[in-house]
Amino acid sequence: MRFPAGFPVSLLGLAAQVPLQSPSNTTDIMTSKPDYSFKEGVNVFSPKDLVGLARPGTGSANDAGDLVLVAVSKYSLEEKKNQKSIFIAPVESAVQPLDVPLTNGGEAFWLDSRTIAHAVAEGAGKDKVITLYTLSVKFEADAVLTTNFRYSEESAVLVFSDYVHADGNLTAVKENDEAWENRGDTAFVYDNTYERHWDTWIGPKTPSLFSVKLSKDINNKWILGTELAQWNHSAARMTSISRRRTSCTRLRIQVAVSLAHEAKYLRRATHAPVFSAQGDKVAWLELDRDGVESDRAKIVIYDLAKDIRYTLTQQWDRSPEAVAFSRDGKAIYITAGDIARIKIFVLPVPPTPSSSTTDPALPPEYLTPLALTSSGAASGVQPLSKGRLLFTRSSLTSPNDVFVLRGLETLNLHSAVSRETFKGKLDRLTRFSDDALEGKSLDAGEDFWFEEGRAEEVAGIDDHSRRPRECLEDQWSTRWNPNVMAQQGYVVIAINPTGSTTFGQELTDAIAEDWGGNPFVDLQKGWKYILQEYPEIDPDRAVAAGASYGGYAINWIQGHPEYDFGFKALVCHDGAFSAAYHGYSTDELFFFNHEWGGRPWEPKAREVIKKFDPINFVENWSTPMLVVHGSKDYRLPETDGIGAFHALQQLGVPSRLVIFPDENHWVLNHGNSLKWHYEVFRWFDKFVGKDD
């Protein structure tokens, strides 16, 4: 994908375990005087604009389907504070959304069609408690957020998750916390993995699921019950109880949260279970292979009454992200990546087979999902009454907004003509960023295709991903935002090589044991194509950046000048420097074992590491490089970044290290995000910028 530029251009000593001396070469990192400034202006979408832009969450409609609730946060650069609100918007009228500030933060969710619950953490440390408030909503016109709370109006039960100690006693958490904090040491002790995960050391507490009665008394006042029930399941899957009715009975809750534990319902890793409104079926997403994070997810439907389960999308070469039954239970809506977009699809639910099967014989209309959207990145799909479908969508030019698709009652999924001619009516319910983005001239980008290294085609979509098996879709990003880069004066080329998702599982799987192989054939061919097709791009002023696998790619390019990219500067963010080290240090060992052909000491993996480990080619490094890393990144520990920086320094290659002690694999803090952008653009400007 090409984004036109927004501007016309283009020793270590040991002595009683203390340092021999303090460091003396602090460089200019600590200087307060800036040596670079962003391009800014009323018509420029700058990093400051990105950081200060409202960040809407996913919309959630009430059960009546006439109001939608959206959580929104907005960072103030002046106050250095993140303000949180909930917006309540009507689905069927043009009334402006109601903005309800959440001064103390917290989570909000629907209790009934006119009541919102607001859960707030109050107090601090051992004295912190969760208080539940209610807010009545009154509109003249007459589903649920992804939080740690779910409410069933029908059964008057509130289900929530919280962290408890080994005794599982929620009321003893404060006492147990005090005992842990006063244990007399600071050690964490482990007998097995995980000892840490993503950005957190595993402590003495684990999540658990609880339920309590919550109902109205005769005076219409909400009353919380005194009897607390605990479910003996991990609450990590609580967020997958996505419909209000799923907590109506113990059986439904148990099925939804037990999928990872009950052999009766499980083959491999599962997620996102949902129930039909009728309560007769449950659907979830399931992977076929153990230890393969980016395996293709398939939709499994379990008929509760007949005790039969079957795979619905065995023949579909796309990987669903979430599913939702239609209100009548006759169809199932799907969000799935497809050609670098996250689209909404729909399939009719077939009659339950006579026996459980992973590949039922089904007529054609049950095998080919119908796409209902074609652009952007859809999420939070929620079927409403009267043939309406609520969803949230972002794109490369806009953060989240809420939409409703109407007219689905006229769609006959069993008719080829109806499938081909259905259009529907799409209405946009919110416009959270229109005013802030007015005049910024954001660009939707331009797709390009070229023949890739495996004699197929790949698209020009970004490879700046957490892992090789993802891509940057037509989706808003608060980190790697192509429009911010373009409006700082760069043409942005983002290539989606072998290993990317949304183009079929074969392309996704093809990167395993080949990290430095075909993906770089693709990148070379893509870069050659771009230079041929867009002569206005100056190859003598080209730079490159990447994160995670993209960071691996930067380190790999450093060691292979024969690729002849000609980049004048590089940025490596949280990238793999030593693959062998990664095989021992990463939090999710199974991922390395799959990608590199086994555990790092095993013969096959040793051969793959020898061939594709960037550390084996450091003697070739010569391009100026900025290294960025988060100290709380346990996926790719910070020593990868420090190691790369030390190599560059000893080689005499111009280099700079930026460490964020409080960040994980991403940069989430708003101030850190601004600093990240400053350092990246400053680095590029140093080597390819022009004096004004």
N, C-alpha and C positions, 0 to 999 in steps of 0.2 A: 504494500500500500504506500502510495506516495502522497506526501503532504506539501503543497507548494509553500515556499517561504513567505513569511508575512512582511518581509522587507526586501528591497532590491539588492541582492548579492549572490551572494552566498557567504676489656675482656671480660669476657665475663669473669669477674673476680669474686672470690668467696672469702669473707673475713667475718667470722662470728655471725654468719647469715644476714649481714647487712651490706648495702652497696659500698664499694670503696670510695666512690665520690658521686656527687649529684650530676645529672646530665648537664652539658654546657651548650649543646647545639639545639636550641629550642626552635630554630627556624622562624619563619614569619607567621606561623599558624596562630600564635597568641597575640599578634599585633591587633590593635583596635581599629586602625585606619584601613578602610576597605580599598583594595586595589582593582576593583571591578564593580560595575553597576549594571543592573538589569536594564533592558530596553522596556520603558514604561510609557503609558499615555492612555488617553480616553479610548483609543481604538486598538490598544494592544492588550491581549490576554497574557498577563505576566505571571510569574510564579507567585507574586503576592496576591494577585486576583484568584489564582487557583486555591491557595491556602485559605483565603478568606471567604470563599464561595460556600453557600449553604450546602449541606450534605444530607439529602433526604434518604430515609430508609425505605422499606417496602410497605406499600399500602395494604391495609387490612379492613375489609368491610364488616359491618355488623351483620347479624343474621337476617335482618330484614332487607339488607341489600340497598339501603338508601343513604347510608353514611359511610365514609371511609376515613380511617385513622392513619396518619403518617407521622413517624418520629423524625424530627429534623434537628441537626446540630449546626451551629455556625460559629466560627472562630473569629474573635476580635483581635486584630493585630495590635491595636492600641492598648487594650486592656490585658492582652495575652491570656485570654480566658475563653473557654468553649461554652457557648450558651445553648441549652437544649430546650426544645419545645415539642408539643404535639400539635399537628394541624388536623382539624376535622372538616371534611369537605362533603357537600351533598353530591350524590351520584346523578340525580335527575333534575337539577336546577343550576342556575348560573350564580347562585349566592356565593360570595367570596368565602374562602375557607376561614374557619375560626382558629386563631393562633393562641394556644394555651402555653405560656412559659412554664418550664419545669425548673424552678430555681435550684432545687437540690438534686436534679437529675432523676434517675430512676427509670422504671419500665412501665409502660402503659398497655392495657389490653381491654377488650370488650368483656363486660359481665353480662349485659343484655343489650338489646338494641338501642337503649337510651342511657346506659350507664357505663362509664369507663373506670376501670380500676387503675390506681397509680401506686406502684410499690416503690418505696423509697428507703434507702439505707440511711439510718440516722444514728448519730453517735460515732465513736471511733474505737479502734482496737477491740479489747474484750467487751466493751460496752455497746458495740454496734448491734443494732436490731433492725429488722425490716418492718416498716409500718405500711399498712395498706389503707389508702384513701380511696374514696369514690367521687366521681364527678358526673353529675347529671347533665345530659346534653339535650337542649330544647331547640328544635328547628320547626318552622311552620310546616315544612314538607315532612310528610311522614315517610371460619374465617380467622385468623388471629395472628398478631405480631409474633415474630420469632423471639420469644423471651423465655424466661425460666418459669413462666406461669401459664396454666391452661385452665379454663373454667367451663364447666358443663352446666348450662342453665337448666337443662332438662332434669339432671340428677342433683343439682345444687351442690356440686363438689368442685373444690378448687384443688388442682394438682400443681405441685411446684417441686423444684429441686433445691438442695442445699448440701453443703459439705459437712460431713460428720466424721468422728473418729471411729476406731474399730468397733466400739460398742454400739454404733448405729443410733445413739440416743441424741436427738436434736436438742433436747432441753439441757443436756450435759456438755454441750459444746464449749461454753464459756469456761467451765471448770476444767475440762480437758485441755483447752488452749493454755490456761494458766499453768497447768502441770507440765505441758510441753515446753513452754517458754522458760520455766524455772528448773529445767532438768539438770542444769549445771554445766552444760557444754553446748556447742553449736553444731555437732556432728549430724550428718545424715548417713545412715547405714543401709546398704542394699545387699540382698542376696540374689537378685535377678533384675533384669531390665523390665520396664523402663526405669532408669534412675532420674532421667529428666526428659522432657518432651517439649518440643517447639521453643519455648522461652521460659520454662518453669521447672524447677527441681521438684520432684515428687515428694510430698511431705506426708504427715501421718493421717491426713484426711482424704476421703474420697467422696464423690458425689452420690447422693441417694435421692430417691423419689418419695415424696410424701403427699398425702391428701387430707383434706379437712372439709367439713361441711361449711358452706357459705350460702346464706339465704336471707330473704326479707321476712321481717316479722309483720304482725298485723298493722303496724304503723308505717309500713313500707321502709323500715330502717334495716340496713344490712347488718346481719349478726354472724360473727365468726364462731364456728363450733369449738368445743373444748377438747374433743377426742381426735388425736392425731394418728393417722394410719401411715405406716411405712411399707413401701414396696421393696422387696429384696432383689432389686435390679439396679444396675448402674444408671444414673440419670443422664449419662452422656447422650442418650438418644431421646431425651425429653423433648427437644425441639422438633423432633419428627412427628409428634402428635399434633398434626397440623389442622385438624378440624374440631370444632367445638364438641361434636357428638362423640369423639373418640373416648372420652372419659366417662361415658354413661354407665358402663358396667365394669366390674373387675376384670372380666374376661378380655374386654377390648383393650384396657390399659395393659394387661399382661402380655397380650399378643404384640402390641406395638412396641413395648420396651424389651421384649425377650427374644427378638429375632436373632440376636447375636449369640444366644445361649441355648436355645431350644432346638435340638436336632430335628424335631418334627417339622419345623418351619424353615430350616436353614440348610444351604449348601455351602456358600462362601460368604465373604463380607457383604453385609446388607446395610441399607440406610433408607431414609425418607419413607417410612410406612404411612399409609393413609387408609381410612375406612370409607366405604360407601355410606351415603346418608341413610340408607336402609339398614345398615349394620350387618349385611349378609356376606360382604366380601372385604378383604384387605389386600392392598397392593403395595409392593415395595420394589426397590432397586437392588439388584444382586449381581455380584461379580462371579465369574466362573473359576478364576485362578487365585490360589493363595499367594500372598506376597507380591502381587502385581498391582501396584497402586493405580495405574492408568489402564487397567483392563476395561473392556467395554461393559458398561452397566446395562442390564436387561430388566425389563419389567416382569415381575412375577405376580400373579394374582392367586389368592388363596380363597377358596369358597368355604366359609366357616360351616355352613350347614352340611355340605357334602364331604368335607374333609379331603378336598382335592386341590392341589396346587399345580399351576402350569405357567410356562414362560410365554409371554405374549409377543415379545419382540426379538425372538431368536434369529429371525431372518433380516432384521433391520440393522444396517451398518452405521448406526449412530449411537451415541452414549447419552441416555437421558440423565437429567440433573434433578428433576422433581416431577411428581405426578399428582393429579387430583381427579377424582371421579366427578362426573356431571351430577347435577342435583337428582336426576332420576336414576342414576347408576348405570345408564345404558352406554355411556361413552367415558373415555378417560383422556384427560388433557395432559400434555407432556411438554416440558421445556427441555431442549437439547441443543447442543452446539452443532451448527451446520454451516460449513464454508465460512468460518470466522464470524458468524452471527449466532446469537442464542435465540432460537425461534420457538414459537408455540405450535405444537402439533396436536392433532386429535385422532383417536382411533375408536371405533365401536368396540364395546366389550362383547366378546363372543359367548355363546352358550358354554357352560362349564363342560369340559371333556368327561368321558366316563371314568377316566383314571388319571392319576398324576403323570405329568409329562413335561419334558423340557423343550419339546418341539412338536406341538400339536398340529395336526393337519387342519388348516384353516382356509376358507375361501379368500380370494385376493383382497377384498375390502378390509380384512382384519390384519393384513400383512404390511400394508403401505400407509404410514401415517400421513395425514393431510396437513400441510403447513398453513397456519392461519395468519402468521406474520412473516415478514421477509427481511426486516432490517433491525438494527439495534440489538440489545441484550435484554430479554424478557426474564422476569422473575416473579415470585409471589402470585402465581396464578390461582384465582379463586372464582369458581363458578357461582353465579347468582341466579335468582329466579328470572323468569321471562326471557330466557335465551340470552342472558348477558354473561360476559366473562370479564372479571376485573383482573388487571395485572399491572406490574410496574415495569418501566422500560427506561434504560439509558442508552446513550450512543456516544460516538466520538465527539459529538458537538454539544452534548447536554447531559448533566447528571440525571438522577432518577426523577421521573414524573409518573403519575398514575393515569392509566387509561382504562376505558371500558369498550369492549367489542360487543356490538349488538347484532341481533338478527340470527343467532345460532339456532333458534327454533325452526327456521326454514331450511336448515342444512340436513339433507338425508345422506348419511354416510354410506348407505347401501346402494346409492345411485351414482353411477359414474358421471352423469350429466350434472347432478347437483354438486358433486365435488369439484367439477371443472368450472362451474359458473358461479359458485358462491363467492361473494365479495364481503358481505357484512358491512357494518357501519362502525368506524372507529372514532371515539371521542376522547379527547384529552381533558382530564379533570383538574389537573394541577399544572402550575407554571412557576415552579419554585425559583428558577434561575433566569427567567426571561429578562427582567429588568437589569440584573447584574451583567448579563452577557450581551445586552443590546449594543450594537456597533462594534463588537469585537471581531466580527467576520471569521468565525471559526469554520474550519474546512472539514468536510466529511471524508476527505481522502479519495484516492483513486485506486481501484484494484488493478493489478497487473499480474499476468500469468506467463510462465516460462517453462521450458522443458527441463526437468530436474535430473539428478544423477542416476535415478533408477528408471529412466525412460518413461516417466509419467509426468504429470504436471503438478506444480505447487504454486500457491498464491503468494503474493506479496503482502503478508501479514506478519506482525511482530514476533520475534523470538525472545523477547525480554520476559522470561517467565520464571516462575518459582522452580520449575523443573522442566526437563526437555519435553514432557508430555502435556504441554498446555500451549495455548496461543493467546495473543491479545485480540479479542474479538472487536467488533464494532461496539465498543463499550466505554463508558466514562472511567477514567482512572485518576486518582488523586496522587499517584506516584509517577508512573511513566506515562505522561500525557503528551501525545504527539503534537497537539496544537500549541501547547506552551513552548515546545522546542521549535516548532515552525515560526512562531511569532518572536522568537529571539534571533531570527535571521537565518535559519537553517532549512534546507530541504530535508525532510525526514523520510528515509527509506527503511521500511520494516518488513523483513523477509521471514516467512514461515517455512522452515526447512523440514526435512525428514525428522520425525519425532513429534511433530505438532499434532494437536487434537483437532477435531471437527471436520477432518477431511477423510475419515474412514480409519478403521482400526489397523489396517495393514501399514499405513503410513505412520501411525502412532507407534506401533510395535517395532518398526524397522530400525529404531535408534539403539535398541538394546545391544550391548557389546560392540557398539559402533559409534560411540560418542564423537570421536574425531574423524569419522569416515564420511559417509554420504551426506550428513548435514552440511559439511563444508564444501562438498561438490556443489550442493544446491546454492550455498551462499555465494560461491564464486560465479556460478552461472547467472544467478540473480543480479549480482553487482555488474557483471558484464552487460547484461540485458539493459539495465538502467542507464548505464553510460552510453549505450548505443541509441536508446530511444529518447533520452532527455539530454541533449547536448549542452543545455544551459547549466548542467551540474558540473562543477569544477572538481575533477578528481584529485587535483593537487591541494585541495583544501578540505579533504574528507576526514572525518573522525568517526569513532564507533564506541558504543557503550553497551553493556549488558549486565544482567543480574542473575544470580543463581546459575542455571545452565548457561544463560547468556554471559555470566561472569566466567564460567569455564571456557566458553567460546572465545572471550577476549584473551585469556591466558593461552589458549591453544593457538590463536592467531599470532600472538607474540612469538611463539616458538617456531612458526612456520612462515618465514618471509617469502618462501617460494610461491605462496598463494598470490602474492603481488596485489594485495588490496591497496597498498600505498597510504594507509591511514597515518595522519600526522600526530594524532594523540588518541589515547584510549582511556576508557573508564571501566573499572571492574568493581561491581558492587556484589558483596557476599558471594564471591565466585569460588569454585573448587580449584585449588592450587595443587594439592597432592591427592590424587584419587585413592592411592593406597591408604593414606592417613584418613581420608573420608570413610573408608570401609571399616575403620575402627572407631571413629569419633562421632559419627552422625547418630542422631537419636533413633532414627528408623533404619535399623540395620538391614531389614528385609529389602528395602529399596535398592541399596547398593548391591546386595547379593544377586538380585535379578538383573540389574542393569550391567553389571561387570562380570557376569558369568560365574558367580560364586563368592565365597568368602575370600578376603584378600590374600590368604596364604595358600589357597587351593590352586592347582596347576593351571586350570583354564583361566581363572581370574588373573593369575600372575602374568599370563601371556597377554591378556587384554590390557592390563595395566601397563605392561612394558610398551605396548603399542600406542596407547591413547592417554597416558598420564602427562599433563602439562609439565610436571616437575622434571621429567626426563629430557626436556628440550629448553631448559632455562638459559643455557649458554648462547642461545640465539636471540634472546630478548634485547630489543634495542629501541622500541618506540616509547616515547614519554607516556607515563601512565599514572592516573589517579586511582588509588585503591580506597574503597569505602567498605566498612564492615560494622556490624552491630555486635556488641559484647554479649548480648543475650540470644544470639543466634545459635541454637543448638542443632539445627539442621546442618549448617556448615560453620563450625566454630571459628571464632575470630582469628585463631592462629593461622588459618588459611590466608586471610588478608595480610596479617603481620608477616607471614613467611614470604608472600609475594613482594611486599614492600622491601623487606630485608634483601631479597635477591636483587631487586632493581637498584637499591642503594649501593650494594657491593659491586654491581656491574657498572656503576656510574651512569645509569640511565635516569634522566630527569623524572622525578616521581614525588608523589605526595600521599600521605596516609591520613584518612579521616575516620576516626573511631567514634561511634555513638554508644556510650556505655549502657544506655537504658533502652536500646532498640533491639528487636529480634531480627528475623530474616527480612523484615520490611522496615520502613521508616514511617512511624505512625504519629509521633508527636508533631504538632503543627510547626513549632519553632524549629525543630530538627529538619522538617521537610523543607522549610525555607532555606536553612543552612545547606542542605543537600543540593538544592537547585543552584545556590550561589557558588558552591565549590565546583560543581559539574560545569556550569557555563563559564566560570572563571578559567577553568583548566582548558577548555576548548578554545576560548578566546585568546589565551596565551600563545597558542600555536597556529591558529588559523584565522584569528580576528584581524580586521583591518582598522587602521586609524581613521577616525571620522574627519 
